[in-house]
Amino acid sequence: MNLAAPDWELDYYSRPILEADGKKRWELLICSTPAGSRAEETASESFRWAQDCPATSVNSIWLREALEAALAGAAAQGFGQPRRLRCWRASMRTMVQRAAEGLGLELVLSRRTYALVSWLQERERLVYPQELGYMAGPLAPPPQALRPIAVPLPEAARGDSWAWATLPLAALATASEWELGFSGLVPLPERVSTEVQVPGIRLFSATRALALAGWLAGLEPVRLEISGPQLVLEAGLEDRWLLANLPTEEAEVATAAFADAREQAGGLQFLAVQAREEDQRFEGFWLLRDLPDA
């Protein structure tokens, strides 16, 4: 029996399926956040819950009852109650917050829901097209929100220095065995060569590495991005933090490396925090993924 209590990732939204009454189907999806990077290990430890919701019942009352059912289902499977609930749709945050109140679940607004996004993409390929009422063909895309300007990290959150780094996929498969302080690991993409190089950055702080890692953990880091000459860390729902201004040539090389990782390694990246370059211990280590925005 698995008594661990991983975080949960939640999506409560409409799907591309028309019911008999002409209204779109709504669906609640919940999955647990994997604790490690080996896909074969985390699959057996994961919790999933899917529940349809009538369009006429889309409200926080229905969602609260569904959450209670999911909690009971998780307990029956040997899972402990999660402490945190990650929600990535800004339009649903108020409804989810109301539903979670009194259930002992802390709501975290975050796009760090890689397991949920992968599951949703799988359902969009394999499940929804088989349903009666499926709306085939391209749908009108949602309006693109204006991206906020990247702001510099607060002085207290800046390290002494930073450096580019790469790690082979094979090394990242053992990340759960490393000396880690704050961390966030995700299952590695399947059917990808273990020799593929994953790009990332290392931040160094001789006196405040652990505090820096703790501050970054609270941001819910999502992905690294090269925006013009800027190295940007995207986090939370829409936060964008400026890490460095890059020379033109360096920015071009980094852009190419991230693009290659999208093609070869499923968008994997990493962010590490250490006291010194020669240290074996990571005060903070996060696997990130550059996935399409939902």
N, C-alpha and C positions, 0 to 999 in steps of 0.2 A: 504494500500500500504506500502511496506517495503522499506524505503529510506536509510536503512543502507548500508554501503559499506564494507562488509567483504573482507578479502584477497581472492585471487583465487589460486587454485592449478591446475597445468597443466601437461598433459602428451601428447606428440606428438610422436607417435612411430608406428611401424608395429605390426600387429595382426596375430594370427595363422590361417589366411584365405587366400587362393589363389584365385585371380580373374581369369577371363576368359583368360586374356593375360599371365597367369602363374606367375604374380608378386604378392607379398604379399600386402594385403590391409594395408594402413596406416590410422590412425584415430587420431583425436584431441579430447581429453576429458578435460573438464574444470568443476570444481565444487568450490563452495565457502567454505571457512574454517568456520566451525561452531563456534559460539561465546559462547556457553554454553555447559553444560554437560548432560542435559536432552535430550535424543534422540527424544522424541515426540515434544519438543519445537523446536529443531534445524531443524528437517525435514521440517517443514512448512516454514522455513526461508532460506532454502538453494537454491542455483542456480546451475543448471546443464546444460551443453552444450556438445553435441556429434556431430561430423561432420567427414564424411569419406573424405579421400584425395587420389586421384589417385597416384600411385607410381611414375608416370612420373612428378608429380607436387610437389614433396617433396622439398620445399625450403622456405626461409624466406619470399618471396613475397606472396606465397599462405598463409602462416601462418599469416602474418600481415593482409591480407584481412579477414581471418577467425576470427582473434581476433576482428577486427572491427565489424564483423557480430555478434559475441558473446556479445560485448559491447552494440550494438543496441538491441539485444534480452534481455539482462539483464535490460536495461532501460525500455523496453516495459513491463517487468514484475514488475517494481517498484523498482528495485535495483539501488543503486548509483554505480558510477564507482569505482572499487577497486583501492586501492593505491598500493598494492603489489601483485606480481605474483610469486608463489613458483614453482620452477622447480627442479626435483630430478634426472633427467637423465644427468649425466655429459657429455655424448656424444652429447647431444642436446643443451647445454647451449649457444653456439655461435649463432646457428640459432634462438633460442628463443630470445636472446638479440637483435639481429638485427630486428626481427619482432616487438618487444615491443618498440623500439626506436620511439620517437615522439608520442606515445599513452598515455603518462602520467603514465606509469606503471613501478614501480621499480621492477627489477628482484632480487629475493632472491633465492640463491642456497641452497636448504634445503631438507632433508628427512622428515621434519615435515609436511607430506602430508597424514595424516592418513585417512581423508575422501576420498581422491582420491584413495588410495590403496584399501580401502574397496569396493569402487564402481567398481574398475577394477577387483577385485577378484569376485565380484558378476557377472559381465559381462562374465568373463571367465567360470563361472559355468552355467549361464543361457542363455546368449545371443549368444556368438560365436559358441557354438556347434550346434545351430540351423541354422547357415548360410551355404549356398551352398559354397563348397570349403574349409570347415573347416578341418584343419589338425589334426586329432585325434591322440592320443598316445603321448608318451613323446617326447619332443623336446630336441635337444642338448643344455645343459645348457651353458650360457655365461661363458667365463673364469673368474675365481675369482680373483679380484684385490687383491694385497698385502695390508694387513691392516697396516696402519701406527702405529708406536709405540706411546703409550699414553705419552703425555708430561705434566709436572706439570702445574697447573694453575699459571698465573703470580701472583707475590706477592700482587699486588693491588686487585686481584680478590679472595683472600682467606679470609674466615671468621675466627672468633676466635675459633670456634669449630663446630662439627657436630654430629648428632645422627641418628640412625636408627629409623624408625617410621612405623606404619601401620594405615590405616583408613578403616572402613567398606565401602563397595560400597554405602550404603545408605547415608552416610555422604557426599561422593563426589558428589552425585546427587544434592546437594544444594550449590555446590562450587561457582556458579555464584552470590550467595547472600552474600558471605563472604566479609570482608574488604580486598581487594586485590590491590596491586600496579601493578607491571608488572605481566602478567598472560598469560597462554595459556591453554584453556580448550578444551576437545574433548567429543563428545557424548559417553556415557557409553555403553558397549556391552549389547545387548538385551538378554533376557532369562538367565540372570545370577543372582544368589541369592544375595539379598541386604546385606546378612550377610558375604559375601566373604571379606576377608581381603586383602587390596591392599598394597604392600610394597613401601617404599620410604625413602628418607632422608631429614633431616632438617638441613640447614646451618644457623649459628648464627653469627651476627656481631653487636656488641653494638653500634658502631659509623658509620658504613658504609653499613648497611643492604640495603638501597635503591639503593645506587651506585652499590653494588654487584649484586642486582637483575637486574638492568639495563644492566650490563655487560653480565650477563648470558642470558638475553633476546636476545641480539645481536648474541649470538652463535647459536640460533635455536636448543635448546636441543631436542634430539630424544629419548634416552633410557639410562638406567643404566645397567652396565654389570660387572660381576665378571670375570676377566681375570687372572687366577692363583691366586696370593695373592692380586691383585690390584682391587680397586673399580674405575671404569672408567665411565666417562660421554661421550657418543657419541653425536655429534652435527654436524650441517651443512650437507655437503655431505660426508665427510670422516674424520672430526676432531675427535680426541680421547684425552680426558683430564683426567689426573690422579688426582683423588680426595683423595685417601688414600691407604696406604699399610696395609693389614689386616693380623692378625694372622691366621694360617691355619684353626683352628676350626671355627673362625668367618667367614672366606671366604666360608667354606663348608655350614654353616647355611644359609648365604645370598644366595648362589647359589641355594639351595633347595627352599628358599622362592620365588625367581624370577621364578624358574621352575614351582612352584605351581601356581603362578599368570598367567603364560602363559596358563596353563591348565584350571584354574578355572575362571579367570577374563580377558580373551582375551589379556593377556600381559600387562595389565595396571600397571603403576608405577606412582610415583609422586616425584617432587623435590620442596622443599619449602625453602624460605629465610625469616628469622625473626630476629628482634633485640635481643630478649630474649626468653627463653623457655616458660615463662609464658604469653607472648603476645598473644592476640586473632587475631591481624592483621598480614597478610602476606605481606611483601614487594615484594615478588615474589612467584608465585605458578604455576607450570606447571604439567599438566597431560601428561605422556609419555606412549608410547606403544611399547612393544618389539614385532615387527612384522617381518616376514621373509624378508630378503633383496630381492629386485626385481632384 
